[in-house]
Amino acid sequence: MEDVSDPPFRVLCKKFGADVMYTEFISSEGLIRDAWKSKQKLDIYPEERPIGIQIFGSNLDSMIRTAEIVEEAQPEILDINYGCPVKKVTCKMSGAGILQDIPRMVRLTKAIVDSTNLPVTVKTRLGWDDQTKFIVDVAERLQDIGIKAISIHGRTRKQMYKGEADWTLIGEIKNNPRMHIPVFGNGDVNSGPKALEMKNRYGIDGIMIGRAAIGYPWIFREIKHFLKTGEQMRPAQIEERVEAAKEHLRFSIEWKGPVLGVLEMRRHYTNYFRGLPGIKEQRLKLVTTKEQEEVFSMLDGIGKRYAGYVYLTKEEQEAEKEAEKAKKLIISNS
């Protein structure tokens, strides 16, 4: 979620139902060297809380110094990222790279737990590859040295984001009688029914949502509605999507400036307006235009052009498909 889960994005996620959020992960080496981008990621706004600041790195001294800096920012949680699979991170034994050296992972985590008054949580994966899925044992060891919760992505580092997430070991961890800290699952949850399935099947304490929220912060609202009522909530409609995109863009410009603010919003537009017929041309303009006034004008234009368009739930989409099939069958038989 690098360059995604920034304050403008997080404020919208909170507005639409996220309970707890984490910052983009922050490089320990960048932070202790006062790198502007790393320091900017410490920004927290009151409406975002409770929030965790997520850090990554592999050098013991650097990570301890980073924990001290993070504590000064006063988040509710300090989270260690042992899950990022990107090569430029793992090649330095950071992120998921440390899954190749579990004793080092345990030593580093203990040092951070002992150096801060903040509750420490960990985000990680099943293992480095299919031969090193030691996460059940790893979770126990991390709990025993003092972490307060663990979030597990149901893939190995080698898988990156390919294939289907495997929650089996996440369930084993949650149902391990020795485990008493909260266990959160992550991977492929993109709807209320999927969230309920994972909750019922594996008994996890909560679900971490990442990619499914990009350009669609309403995912949290929809999941909560389904868990409460058993009914799928109708997706956000065009007026709400346009207003959210504009709010997101305004905050992005305010926080990052007019150049980066416009540029880094581009990754969100596909999901904001996914499914609209004939949107490709407008979307192409949105991701190539550099002037903020023009982008706002284009967003208003999308709202006017698609006024009255109705996004359907998956159930409604299936019913519509079945009705269309039946209609074709009747025409064919006649």
C-alpha positions in Angstrom: 0.0 0.0 0.0 3.0 2.3 -0.5 1.8 5.7 -1.9 -1.8 4.5 -1.3 -2.6 4.5 2.4 -1.7 8.1 3.1 -3.8 10.5 5.2 -6.1 11.6 2.3 -6.9 7.9 1.6 -7.1 6.9 5.3 -9.6 9.7 6.2 -12.0 8.4 3.6 -11.6 4.8 4.8 -12.3 5.9 8.3 -15.3 7.9 7.2 -16.7 4.8 5.5 -16.2 2.3 8.3 -12.6 1.3 8.9 -12.0 0.6 12.6 -8.2 0.7 12.8 -5.8 1.8 10.2 -2.0 1.7 9.5 0.2 4.3 7.8 2.2 3.5 4.7 5.2 1.6 5.9 8.2 3.8 6.8 11.8 2.9 6.1 13.8 2.9 9.4 16.9 4.0 7.5 15.0 6.9 5.8 13.5 8.0 9.1 16.7 8.1 11.2 18.3 10.1 8.3 15.5 12.7 8.3 14.4 11.8 4.8 11.5 14.1 3.9 9.2 11.4 2.5 9.8 9.2 5.5 9.1 12.0 8.0 6.0 13.1 6.2 4.5 9.6 6.7 4.4 10.3 10.4 1.6 12.7 9.8 -1.6 11.7 11.7 -4.9 13.6 11.7 -7.3 13.4 14.6 -10.1 11.9 12.6 -7.9 8.9 11.7 -7.4 7.6 15.2 -6.9 4.9 16.4 -4.0 4.4 14.1 -0.7 2.4 13.9 2.5 3.6 12.3 4.1 0.8 10.4 7.9 0.6 10.0 10.3 -1.7 8.2 14.0 -2.4 8.3 16.6 -5.0 9.2 19.2 -3.2 11.2 18.7 -3.5 15.0 20.0 -0.1 16.0 18.1 1.7 13.2 14.9 0.0 14.1 15.2 0.9 17.8 15.9 4.5 17.0 13.0 4.5 14.6 10.7 3.1 17.4 11.8 6.1 19.5 10.9 8.6 16.8 7.6 6.9 16.2 6.7 7.1 19.8 7.1 10.8 19.7 4.4 10.9 17.0 2.0 9.3 19.5 0.2 6.7 17.4 -1.9 4.1 19.2 0.1 1.2 17.8 3.6 0.6 16.4 3.5 -2.1 13.6 6.4 -4.0 12.1 6.1 -4.9 8.5 7.5 -8.4 7.8 5.2 -8.9 4.8 6.2 -6.7 1.9 7.3 -8.9 -0.9 8.9 -6.3 -3.2 12.4 -7.2 -4.2 14.0 -3.8 -3.3 12.8 -4.4 0.2 13.4 -8.1 0.6 16.9 -8.0 -0.8 17.9 -6.1 2.3 16.3 -8.7 4.6 13.5 -6.2 5.3 9.8 -6.8 4.9 9.1 -10.4 4.0 12.9 -10.9 3.4 13.4 -11.6 7.1 11.2 -14.7 6.8 14.5 -16.3 5.5 16.0 -15.8 9.0 13.3 -16.4 11.7 15.8 -16.1 14.7 16.8 -12.7 13.4 13.1 -11.8 13.1 12.5 -12.8 16.7 15.5 -10.9 18.0 14.6 -7.7 16.1 11.0 -7.9 17.3 12.0 -8.4 20.9 14.4 -5.4 20.8 11.6 -3.2 19.5 9.1 -4.4 22.1 11.5 -3.8 24.9 12.4 -0.3 23.6 9.0 1.3 23.4 5.9 1.9 25.5 3.7 1.5 22.5 1.8 -1.7 21.9 3.7 -3.5 19.1 2.0 -5.5 16.4 3.3 -7.5 13.4 2.2 -7.9 9.8 3.7 -10.9 8.0 3.2 -13.8 5.6 3.0 -17.6 5.7 6.7 -17.9 4.9 9.3 -17.2 2.3 8.2 -20.1 0.1 6.2 -23.3 0.2 9.0 -25.1 2.0 9.2 -22.5 4.8 5.7 -22.0 6.0 6.7 -21.8 9.7 4.1 -19.2 10.6 2.3 -21.2 13.3 5.5 -21.5 15.3 6.6 -18.0 14.4 3.3 -16.5 15.7 3.8 -18.3 19.0 7.4 -17.0 19.4 6.4 -13.5 18.5 3.5 -13.6 21.0 5.8 -14.9 23.7 8.2 -11.9 23.4 5.4 -9.4 23.8 3.6 -8.4 20.6 0.0 -7.5 21.1 -1.5 -8.8 17.8 -0.5 -10.4 14.6 -1.8 -9.9 11.0 -1.1 -12.6 8.4 -1.3 -12.4 4.7 -2.3 -15.8 3.3 0.5 -16.1 0.8 4.3 -16.7 0.8 6.7 -14.1 -0.4 7.4 -16.2 -3.5 3.7 -16.0 -4.4 3.8 -12.2 -4.3 0.0 -11.5 -4.9 -0.5 -14.4 -7.3 -2.9 -17.3 -6.8 -5.5 -17.6 -4.1 -4.7 -16.7 -0.5 -4.5 -19.7 1.8 -6.1 -19.0 5.1 -5.7 -22.5 6.5 -2.6 -21.7 8.6 -4.1 -18.5 9.7 -6.9 -20.6 11.1 -4.4 -22.9 12.8 -2.8 -20.0 14.5 -6.1 -18.6 15.7 -7.2 -22.0 17.0 -3.9 -22.8 18.6 -4.7 -23.1 22.4 -1.4 -21.4 23.2 -2.3 -18.2 21.3 -4.1 -15.5 23.3 -3.4 -12.3 21.3 -5.7 -11.2 18.5 -5.1 -12.8 15.1 -6.1 -10.9 11.9 -6.3 -12.4 8.4 -5.5 -10.7 5.2 -5.8 -11.7 1.5 -8.5 -11.7 -1.1 -11.3 -10.4 1.1 -13.3 -8.0 -1.1 -16.9 -8.4 0.0 -19.2 -8.9 2.9 -19.9 -12.6 2.1 -16.2 -13.3 1.8 -15.5 -11.6 5.1 -18.2 -13.6 6.8 -16.9 -16.8 5.3 -13.4 -16.2 6.6 -14.7 -15.2 10.0 -16.9 -18.3 10.4 -14.5 -20.8 8.9 -11.3 -19.7 10.7 -12.5 -17.8 13.7 -10.2 -14.9 13.2 -10.5 -11.8 15.4 -10.6 -9.4 12.5 -9.8 -8.8 8.8 -7.2 -6.5 7.3 -8.3 -5.0 4.0 -5.7 -3.7 1.5 -6.1 -3.8 -2.3 -9.9 -4.0 -2.2 -10.0 -0.6 -0.6 -8.0 1.2 -3.3 -10.4 3.6 -5.0 -13.2 2.0 -3.1 -13.3 3.1 0.6 -16.9 1.9 0.9 -15.7 -1.7 1.2 -15.6 -1.3 5.0 -19.1 0.0 5.2 -20.4 -2.8 3.0 -18.7 -5.5 4.9 -19.9 -4.2 8.3 -23.5 -4.0 6.9 -23.4 -7.6 5.7 -21.9 -8.9 8.9 -24.7 -7.1 10.8 -27.7 -7.8 8.6 -26.7 -10.7 6.2 -27.7 -8.5 3.3 -25.5 -7.0 0.6 -25.5 -3.2 0.6 -26.0 -1.6 -2.8 -22.6 -0.2 -4.0 -21.8 3.5 -3.8 -23.6 5.3 -6.6 -22.1 7.8 -9.0 -22.9 11.0 -7.1 -21.2 9.6 -4.0 -18.2 8.3 -6.0 -17.6 11.6 -7.6 -17.8 13.5 -4.3 -15.5 11.1 -2.6 -13.0 11.3 -5.5 -13.1 15.1 -5.3 -12.7 15.1 -1.5 -9.8 12.7 -1.9 -8.1 14.8 -4.5 -8.5 18.0 -2.5 -6.9 16.5 0.5 -4.2 14.9 -1.6 -3.3 18.3 -3.1 -3.4 19.9 0.3 -1.1 17.3 1.8 1.3 16.6 -1.1 1.2 19.8 -3.1 -0.4 20.4 -6.6 2.0 18.2 -8.5 2.3 15.0 -6.4 -1.3 15.5 -5.2 -2.7 15.1 -8.7 -0.2 12.5 -9.8 -0.6 10.0 -6.9 -4.4 10.2 -7.1 -4.3 8.5 -10.5 -4.1 4.9 -9.2 -7.5 5.4 -7.5 -9.7 6.5 -10.4 -10.0 3.1 -12.0 -11.8 1.7 -9.0 -13.8 4.8 -8.2 -15.5 4.5 -11.6 -15.1 0.8 -12.4 -18.0 -0.6 -14.4 -19.3 2.6 -16.0 -20.0 1.9 -19.6 -17.8 3.9 -22.0 -15.6 5.3 -19.1 -12.3 4.3 -20.7 -11.8 7.6 -22.5 -12.6 9.7 -19.5 -10.4 7.6 -17.3 -7.5 8.0 -19.7 -7.8 11.7 -19.4 -8.0 11.6 -15.7 -4.7 9.7 -15.4 -2.9 12.0 -17.9 -4.1 15.4 -17.0 -1.8 17.4 -14.8 -3.9 20.5 -14.0 -6.0 20.2 -10.8 -8.7 22.5 -12.1 -9.1 20.4 -15.2 -9.3 17.2 -13.1 -12.0 18.6 -10.9 -13.9 19.7 -14.0 -13.6 16.2 -15.5 -14.9 14.6 -12.3 -17.9 16.9 -12.4 -18.4 15.9 -16.0 -18.4 12.2 -15.1 -21.1 12.9 -12.5 -23.3 14.7 -15.0 -22.8 12.2 -17.8 -23.6 9.2 -15.6 -26.3 10.7 -13.5 -29.0 8.1 -13.1 -26.7 5.1 -13.7 -27.3 2.5 -11.0 -24.6 0.2 -9.6 -26.1 -3.1 -8.6 -25.1 -5.6 -5.9 -23.6 -8.9 -7.0 -27.0 -10.6 -6.3 -28.8 -8.1 -8.5 -26.2 -8.5 -11.2 -26.7 -12.3 -11.1 -30.5 -11.9 -11.2 -30.2 -9.5 -14.2 -28.0 -12.1 -16.0 -30.5 -14.9 -15.3 -33.4 -12.7 -16.6 -31.5 -11.9 -19.7 -30.8 -15.6 -20.3 -34.5 -16.4 -19.8 -35.5 -13.7 -22.2 -33.1 -15.0 -24.9 -34.4 -18.5 -24.4 -38.0 -17.4 -24.9 -37.1 -15.5 -28.0 -35.2 -18.5 -29.3 -38.1 -20.9 -28.6 -40.6 -18.6 -30.3 
